[in-house]
Amino acid sequence: MKHLLIHLSTLLILQFTGCQQEDLYSPEVETKENTADFLINNNSDHDISITYVTSSKLGFKESNGFIAIPKGSTKTFFDVAFVTEVPFPSSALSSLSFYHFTDAGPEIVTENRPIVDETWVVIDQALDDEGFGHTRYQLSYSDIKAD
């Protein structure tokens, strides 16, 4: 009985010590980040395609992308996540080109280079007290061209 009591006491001490050490060595660290989605709203009477080049301003490798956007629809074409900076359109993208398809092939309609933040609309934003969170940016495309 005495041995059983000693083993039981030792087991309880080891369990208590193990729990305390686990809490000390594996703290839960919350990583805060900023994320953003970039959308194109195609308000035109044509199906369009876009090509885009991502920027290396925020420390990522520059890359190219392509997406088709049917008339009257909105599509997310790019999303990003960063640890400290809010990813604005001009810091996430280097260029954005819009194309119509004709019988002769793709025809460039317009090119946005450099990217201008003021042409994008924030359609949704959820930030915490420290400024971390998620933002959705949208750029609208239509057949109407400015003079």
Secondary structure by P-SEA (a helix, b strand, c coil): caaaaaaaaaaaaaaaaaaaaaaacccbbbbbbccbbbbbbcccccbbbbbbbbbcccccccccbbbbbcccccccccccccccccccccccccbbbbbbbccccccccccccccccccccccbbbbccccbbbbbbbbbbcccccc
